[in-house]
Amino acid sequence: MRFPLYIAQRYLKSKSGNNIINIVTILACMGVIAGTVALFIVLSVFSGIKDYSLSILDANTPDIRILPKEGKSFLVDAKFINTLSKSPDSIYYTKVLEERAFFKNKDKEAIAFVKGVDSIFNKVTPVDSSVMIGEWFSASSTNSCLAGFKLTRELDLNVYTDRLLTYVPKAGKGYITDPKNAFRTVNPQVIGVVSNQNQDDNKFVYVPLSLAQELLGKEKGEVSYIDVKVLNPNASNNIIAYLQKQLPEFNISKREELNSSFYKILNSEKLIAYLVSLLVVMMVLSNTSGTIIMVIVDKKKDINTLINMGAPLKKIRRIFAIYGFLLNLLGMFIGLILGVVLIALQINYELIMITPSIAYPVAFEWQNVTTVCITIVVFGALASLLASGRISKRFLNR
């Protein structure tokens, strides 16, 4: 192995007597550098988009959600509260009652979801940080609400001046004999508008939990689900395992499961971007193969000399395979340095902006560095082996 490596290094460091070979070698190395930079930047951009998208989800998606396996609601009793209080790590939990409802303001009507939340809600899912107009209702509030931005426009709501007529059908069987008694209604004061990039906010009207229970005819402790915030992110799996063991009659879902479709889309987009970039990298590495073949032709006399000195054909092929591998490795190393520098500049100085206030999202991840290294090394090695395989006795006897 030392003999082929030594010769390959000499060929890579020394200039060829043929100036065209030198130029082609430099161009091949520059191609690997460009391919490495492009692949790393694409992966970093999609990592940044993923982080940015997930930060939006964090505003209204809990770490863990506890849902009943049967029915749309359940009663939170002392035993249930005791189970949560004995969690193996520190948590916040909030009670939520959610149901589809009909909303009316003057001559405007819409169907959306009423979401009753308690005073701990914003410690678990900080929706209050997304209030663009008005304010979040206080812990003592009993007849107020906040609506999503799109719903606010659809119903032409005015904060602090309008009341939002909200009603849902009463549960029961048989025919409705008196339409006036067929619905439960509340008429809360609109005190704020919630808005962020997550489209789910557009379908909710947030009200105090007691008001939602009154509207839906539920008992005081009856809720649709419990949302949980884990204070130590590293303890999430332990808490989930604990809850699954202690609450077998409930479905325990983590954030990734609550937004499984969203995560699949993000991962699919990154995979597609990687595959498209991989095609570019493969085209670049094919140029490396052409360069190796040209170097083989240029060094034909040297190869014959080595053969006459007793070097086996297998080792001759290995020399040029290592030569191509080292060429790709050099280009990859320089390309990674350039890629990391460009990503660092974007993160720290926001050189490219989407809007005047939002920089194009990128993120540095060691996983992307590893992916780029494995891609260049594996496909570069294959390209080098294919090119070095052109050396044969027939070729040398020409």
N, C-alpha and C positions, 0 to 999 in steps of 0.2 A: 504493500500500500504506500510506503514511503517513496518508492521510486516514481510511480505515476503522479503522486501529489507534488513531488519536487519538480518534475518536468512541467506539469500543468501550471504551477506557480510561475515558473520561468517564462513560459509562453505568455501568461497573462501580464507579467510585469514588463517584459521586454518588448520593444517595438519591432514590427516586422519590416523586412526590407521592402515589402510592397506597401506603398502608402495607402492604397485602396483598402487593404485588409485592416489597417489601423483605423481608418475612418469608419468602416463598417462595424468594427468592434465597439468603437465609441458610441455610434448610433444605436447599436443593440443594447448597450448598457443604459443609455439614456431612455430607450424604450421601456426597459424594465423599471427604471426609476419612475417614469410617468405612469406606468400601469400600477405600480405599488401605491403611489400618491393618490391616484384616482380611486382605487379600491378602498384604501383606508379612509379617504374623505367621504365616500358614499356611505360606508358603514357607520362612520361617526355622525353623519347627518341624520341617518335613520335612528341612531341611538338617541340623538338630541330630540328628534320629533317624538320618539316614544316617551322619553322623560317628560317632555312638555305636555303631551297628551295625558299621561298618567297624573301629572300635577293637577290638571283640571279635574280628573276623576276623584282625586283625594278630597276635593272640596265638598262632594256630596255622596261619597261612597265609603262606608265604614270598613274597618279592618276585618271584622267578623259580623255576620248576621245570623240570628237565631230565628228560624221560621218553624211553624207547626207543620208536621207531616200530614195532618188531616185538618180540614177546615180553613177558614180565612182569618180567624182570630183565636186567641186563647187568653186565659185569665192568669195574670202574674200574681202568684200567692207568696206567702212567707217562705215556703220551702224553696221556691224558684229563686227568690232574692238571696236566700242563705247559700244556695249553690254558687251564685255569682260572687258573693262576698268571700267565699273560700277559694277563689281562683288562685292558681299557683304563682301568678304574677299580678302586678298592679294593672287595673283596667278602669275605664269609664264605661258605663252602659246607659243607654237612653231608650225610652219606650216610645214607640211610633204606632199610630193608627192611621191606616191609609185606605181610601176607597174612592171609586169614581163618583163624580157628582156633577150636577148641572148648575151653571153659574149664569147670572143675569145682572146686567147693569143698564138701566133705562131700556132702550130698544135693542141692545146688543146681548147676544146669548152665546154660550160656548160650553162644551163638555171637556172636563179635565179631571185632575185628581185632587182631592182635599187631603192634606197630610197633617195630622195632629201630632205635635211634638211637645216634649216636656222641657223643663228649664235646663237640663243637662245636654240637650241636643247638640248645641254648637261646640261643646267640648269633644264630641265624637265626630261630627261632620261639620266643619266650620263654614256653614252656609252664610252666616252673618257677615263674613268678610266679602261676600258678593252682593251685598245690598248697595245698589247704585243710587236709589232715591229713598228718603225716609230713614227709618230705623227698625231694628229688630224689636219684637214685642218683649216687654219685661216679664219677669217671673210671675208677677201678680196679675198680668193681663188675662182677661177672660173672654173678650169679645172684639178681637182685632185679627188682622191677617196681612200677609205679604204675598204678592202674586209674581209669577214669572214675567219677564219683560215682554215676551211675545203675547202672552195672554193679556197683559195690561193694555197693550196696543189694540188687541182684538176686541176687548170689551170697553175701550176708551175710558179707562179708569183714571181718576184723579186722586193722588195721595192726600190723605187727611180730610178730604171733602166728600168722597163717595163711600157708600156702603155697598158691599158685594152680597147680593141675595144668593144664597147657596141652599140647594135642596136635593134630597135623595129620596127614592121611593121607600116607603115603609115595607118591612119584610112581612110576608103573609101569603095566604093561599086564597084562591077563589077570585071572583070578579070584583072590580072596583065599583062601588055603588055611589060614592061621593068623592069626586076628584079633589075637592078641597082638603080632605083628610087623608089623601093617598101619599102625601109627602111630608117629610120632616124638614123644617127650614131653620136657618139661622141667618143673621144679617150683620156680619162683622164689619168693623171700620177698617178701611184700607190704610195702612200706615207705612207701607214700603214696597219697593220693587226689587226683585232679585234678578241678577243677570250675570252670567259668565258664558264661556265658550261651549259649555256642555248643554246640548239641546234638551236634556231631561228637565232642566230647570223651567222650561217653558210650559210644562204640563202640570206643574204643582201650584197649589195655593196652600201656604203654610198657616196653620192656626194653632192656638194652644190645645193641648191634648184634651182638656176637659170639655172644650167646645166641640171637638170632633166626636167625643164620646156621646155628648148630648145629641148632636146631629144624627149620628148613626144608631142611636138607641142602645149603646153598649154600657156595660157595668163600669164602675170607676177604675178597676184594675185590668180591664180588657184591652188588648192591643193586637196589632197585626204582626208585629215582629219586634225583636230587641236588637239594636245596633250596638256593637262593642268596639271601643278604641283601646288598643294595646299600647301601653306607655313604653314598653321595651320591645321594639320590632323583632329582636332575636328570640323573643319568648312566644311568638305567635303560634308556632307549631305545638308547643307544650300546652298552651291554653286551649287550642282547638281539640287536641287529644283528650284533655280533661273534660271539656264540655260534651264531647261525643260520648264519653263514658258515663257522665253524670246525667245527661239529658238524652237518653236514647229515643224518646218520642218526638224529638225535634231534629230538623235539618240544620246542620252547622256549616255555613258557607263562608269561605274567605273571599277577599276582594277579587282575586283572579277568577273565581268561579262566578261571582256576581256579574262580572263583565267579561265573560269568556269569549263572546263574539268579538268584542273590541280587541282583546289580546290576540286572538287568532288573526284578525285583520292586520294588526301592527307587525306580527311575526311574519305573516305571508308577504307583506310589502317589503320587509327587509330581505327576506329570502329571494324574492324576485329581483330586487335591486342587486343583490350579491351575484345572482346567476347571470344577469346582464353584464355586470362588470367583469365577471369571470370570462365571458366571451372575449372581451377586450384584452384581458390579461393573456389569454391563450393565443390570441393573434400576435401580441407582442413577443411572447415566448417562442412562437414559430419563427420569428425573425432571428432569435438567438440560435435556433437550429440551423438556419441558413448561414449564419455567421460561422458556426462551428464547422460546417461542411466546407466553407471557403478557407478556413484556417487549415483544415485537413489537406485540402488540395495544395495550399501554399507550403505546407510542411511535409510534402510527400517525400522529398529527399531525406529529411531527418528521420521519417518513419522507416524508410528502407535501411538507413544506417543502423537504427535500433534493432531492426529485424536481423540484420547481418551480424550484430553483436550478440544475438541470442535471446532478445526480448520476445516473449510470446505475444501472439496477436491479441490475446485477451487483455494483456496489460496495456498494449497500445491503445486499444479502444477505451480502456479505463482512463488513460491520460486525458483524452479529449472529453470524456464524460465529466471528469472532475473539472476540466477547464471551463466547460459550460456551466457546471454547477457553481463554481466560484464566481463566474461572471454574473450569474443571476443573483447570487448571494450579495455581491457588492452593490448591484443596482437596488436590491431590496433594502439593504441597510441604509443607503443614502435616501431612498424614497421614503422610508419610515421616518427618518429624521425630519425631512421636509414636511411630511404629512402631519407629524406631531406639532411642529412649529406653526403650521398654518392653522391647525385646530386650536392651539393655545392662543394664538393671536385673535381668533374669532371669539373665543370664550372671554378673554380678558379685555379686549378693545372693541368688540362688536363692529367689525369692519363692514359686514354685510347686514343690512336691515330689511325686515319684511315691511314694517311700518316705521314711522319716526320714533316710536317708543318700544318696539319689539324687535330684538335681534334675531337673525336666522338661527334656529336652535341646532346646536352641535353638542356632542358629549364625548369626552375621552374615556374609553373603556379598554382595559387590558385584554378583554375577550376579543376585541376587534384587532388588536396588535397580534394576538395569537392566530386568529383566523387568516390574516394577511400573510403571516410567516409560513403557516402550513400550506396555504394555497400556492405561494411562489415557490417554496421548496419542493413540494410534491410535483407540481406541473413543470417546474423548471428542470427537475431531475429527469422526468419522463422525456422532455424535449431533448435534453442532453444525451440520454441513452439512445434515443432514436437516431439522432444525428451521428453519434459515435459508432453506431452499428453499421454505418455505410462503409467502414474500413473492412476490406476483405482482401484475400490473396489476388483475386481477379483485378481489383482496383489497383493494387500495388504493382502488378505485372504489366499494366497498360503503359 
